[in-house]
Structure formats: C-alpha cells, structure tokens
Amino acid sequence: MNIDLIRVGTIYIPVKEVEAATDWYVEKLGAAVSYMDNMKAILNFADLSFFLVHSPPSESANFLDINGEDRFSITFEVDGLAALYELYADFGRKKIKVGEIEDRGHAGKNFIFQDLDGNKFDVWSELSPKYKERHTINNV
C-alpha cells in the first residue's frame, strides 16, 4: 500500500525568548496564539501551526548553501504581484526587516523578511494552483 504525505502540519522555529517572539508574530504577522509557556508557543497563521521553541542564541532556522550564503527554509505565498507589493509595504510600516523585491528568473517575484531572532523567511507572489483549486480561489 502506498501512503502519501498529505500536508505540513507544524513548523518549528527556534527563538531566544518565547514571550517576546510570540508578541512579535502576533503584532507583525497576525498570528493567533493557541498555547504558550516558558519553553514554547503554538501559533496559527498562514494556514499552519508554528511552534516557537526556546533555543540558545546561536540557533536559527536559517542554513548555509554550498556557496556559504545564508538561506531561508520557508517560503510563504501570496496571490499575485499586487498582494506581494502590498504586503511588502505593510511589513515596512510595521518595521519588519525586509530585503529587496527580487526577480529570480522564474514566475513572479520574491522578497525575504526576518523575525525578531533573525530567522529568514521568503515571500513569493505566486499562489500554488493546487491551493487555489482546493480553496476555490479565482484566478484574477
């Protein structure tokens, strides 16, 4: 019997201070808190659960690629270029550390942002066609 992985349920993110990080995710990204203690917080946003886990200051969700470039491990999607530019402006107003909007040679555009602890995340302007189909989002 073939069993397929169906979805990502939870993503774990290392943070230095659980309460401060939780406040940041709630204020900046609109996350909803479903649980918090001094070791972890469970947040819900972007159709996923995120565990913020109290970790040493040297830990992050970033990694180095073969060229030694610091990389992100998560890409969030928005529905189109207008949404990407609007989110980028909103992040600027909220004083979230963001990189430049980039054309990486594939469909759409991207930018990188960082949380309070320097964890990097990517945002892409192209919402997955399968996600749109499942959630009956019209192609505009």
Contacts in CASP RR format, 6 or more apart in sequence:
PFRMAT RR
TARGET T0000
AUTHOR 0000-0000-0000
METHOD contacts of the structure
MODEL  1
MNIDLIRVGTIYIPVKEVEAATDWYVEKLGAAVSYMDNMKAILNFADLSF
FLVHSPPSESANFLDINGEDRFSITFEVDGLAALYELYADFGRKKIKVGE
IEDRGHAGKNFIFQDLDGNKFDVWSELSPKYKERHTINNV
8 48 0 8 1.000
9 48 0 8 1.000
9 49 0 8 1.000
10 48 0 8 1.000
10 49 0 8 1.000
10 50 0 8 1.000
10 51 0 8 1.000
11 48 0 8 1.000
11 49 0 8 1.000
11 50 0 8 1.000
11 51 0 8 1.000
11 74 0 8 1.000
12 50 0 8 1.000
12 51 0 8 1.000
12 53 0 8 1.000
13 21 0 8 1.000
13 50 0 8 1.000
13 51 0 8 1.000
13 52 0 8 1.000
13 53 0 8 1.000
13 61 0 8 1.000
13 115 0 8 1.000
13 119 0 8 1.000
14 53 0 8 1.000
14 55 0 8 1.000
14 59 0 8 1.000
14 60 0 8 1.000
14 61 0 8 1.000
14 117 0 8 1.000
14 119 0 8 1.000
15 21 0 8 1.000
15 52 0 8 1.000
15 53 0 8 1.000
15 54 0 8 1.000
15 55 0 8 1.000
15 115 0 8 1.000
15 116 0 8 1.000
15 117 0 8 1.000
15 119 0 8 1.000
16 54 0 8 1.000
16 55 0 8 1.000
16 57 0 8 1.000
16 117 0 8 1.000
17 54 0 8 1.000
18 36 0 8 1.000
18 37 0 8 1.000
18 38 0 8 1.000
18 39 0 8 1.000
18 40 0 8 1.000
18 41 0 8 1.000
18 52 0 8 1.000
18 53 0 8 1.000
18 54 0 8 1.000
19 36 0 8 1.000
19 38 0 8 1.000
19 41 0 8 1.000
20 116 0 8 1.000
21 41 0 8 1.000
21 52 0 8 1.000
21 115 0 8 1.000
21 116 0 8 1.000
21 117 0 8 1.000
22 31 0 8 1.000
22 33 0 8 1.000
22 36 0 8 1.000
22 41 0 8 1.000
22 43 0 8 1.000
22 52 0 8 1.000
24 115 0 8 1.000
24 116 0 8 1.000
25 31 0 8 1.000
25 43 0 8 1.000
25 45 0 8 1.000
25 50 0 8 1.000
25 52 0 8 1.000
25 115 0 8 1.000
26 32 0 8 1.000
26 33 0 8 1.000
26 43 0 8 1.000
27 94 0 8 1.000
28 91 0 8 1.000
28 94 0 8 1.000
28 96 0 8 1.000
28 115 0 8 1.000
29 45 0 8 1.000
29 46 0 8 1.000
30 45 0 8 1.000
31 43 0 8 1.000
31 44 0 8 1.000
31 45 0 8 1.000
31 50 0 8 1.000
32 43 0 8 1.000
32 44 0 8 1.000
32 45 0 8 1.000
33 41 0 8 1.000
33 42 0 8 1.000
33 43 0 8 1.000
34 42 0 8 1.000
34 43 0 8 1.000
34 44 0 8 1.000
34 49 0 8 1.000
35 41 0 8 1.000
35 42 0 8 1.000
36 42 0 8 1.000
38 54 0 8 1.000
39 53 0 8 1.000
39 54 0 8 1.000
40 51 0 8 1.000
40 52 0 8 1.000
40 53 0 8 1.000
40 54 0 8 1.000
41 51 0 8 1.000
41 52 0 8 1.000
42 49 0 8 1.000
42 50 0 8 1.000
42 51 0 8 1.000
43 49 0 8 1.000
43 50 0 8 1.000
43 51 0 8 1.000
43 52 0 8 1.000
44 50 0 8 1.000
46 76 0 8 1.000
60 117 0 8 1.000
60 118 0 8 1.000
60 119 0 8 1.000
61 72 0 8 1.000
61 73 0 8 1.000
61 74 0 8 1.000
61 119 0 8 1.000
61 120 0 8 1.000
62 70 0 8 1.000
62 71 0 8 1.000
62 72 0 8 1.000
62 73 0 8 1.000
62 118 0 8 1.000
62 119 0 8 1.000
62 120 0 8 1.000
63 70 0 8 1.000
63 71 0 8 1.000
63 73 0 8 1.000
64 70 0 8 1.000
64 71 0 8 1.000
65 71 0 8 1.000
70 120 0 8 1.000
71 120 0 8 1.000
72 112 0 8 1.000
72 119 0 8 1.000
72 120 0 8 1.000
72 121 0 8 1.000
72 122 0 8 1.000
74 121 0 8 1.000
74 122 0 8 1.000
75 110 0 8 1.000
75 121 0 8 1.000
75 122 0 8 1.000
75 123 0 8 1.000
75 124 0 8 1.000
76 121 0 8 1.000
76 122 0 8 1.000
76 123 0 8 1.000
76 124 0 8 1.000
77 123 0 8 1.000
77 124 0 8 1.000
77 125 0 8 1.000
77 126 0 8 1.000
77 127 0 8 1.000
77 128 0 8 1.000
77 131 0 8 1.000
78 84 0 8 1.000
78 87 0 8 1.000
78 123 0 8 1.000
78 124 0 8 1.000
78 125 0 8 1.000
78 127 0 8 1.000
79 127 0 8 1.000
79 132 0 8 1.000
79 137 0 8 1.000
79 140 0 8 1.000
80 108 0 8 1.000
80 125 0 8 1.000
80 126 0 8 1.000
80 127 0 8 1.000
81 108 0 8 1.000
81 109 0 8 1.000
81 125 0 8 1.000
83 125 0 8 1.000
84 101 0 8 1.000
84 108 0 8 1.000
84 109 0 8 1.000
84 110 0 8 1.000
84 111 0 8 1.000
84 123 0 8 1.000
84 124 0 8 1.000
84 125 0 8 1.000
85 101 0 8 1.000
87 123 0 8 1.000
88 98 0 8 1.000
88 101 0 8 1.000
88 111 0 8 1.000
88 123 0 8 1.000
91 98 0 8 1.000
91 113 0 8 1.000
92 98 0 8 1.000
96 113 0 8 1.000
96 114 0 8 1.000
97 113 0 8 1.000
97 114 0 8 1.000
97 118 0 8 1.000
98 111 0 8 1.000
98 112 0 8 1.000
98 113 0 8 1.000
98 114 0 8 1.000
99 111 0 8 1.000
99 112 0 8 1.000
99 113 0 8 1.000
100 111 0 8 1.000
101 109 0 8 1.000
101 110 0 8 1.000
101 111 0 8 1.000
102 109 0 8 1.000
102 110 0 8 1.000
102 111 0 8 1.000
103 109 0 8 1.000
104 110 0 8 1.000
107 126 0 8 1.000
108 124 0 8 1.000
108 125 0 8 1.000
108 126 0 8 1.000
109 124 0 8 1.000
109 125 0 8 1.000
110 122 0 8 1.000
110 123 0 8 1.000
110 124 0 8 1.000
110 125 0 8 1.000
111 122 0 8 1.000
111 123 0 8 1.000
112 120 0 8 1.000
112 121 0 8 1.000
112 122 0 8 1.000
112 123 0 8 1.000
113 120 0 8 1.000
113 121 0 8 1.000
113 123 0 8 1.000
114 120 0 8 1.000
114 121 0 8 1.000
115 121 0 8 1.000
127 137 0 8 1.000
131 137 0 8 1.000
132 138 0 8 1.000
132 139 0 8 1.000
END
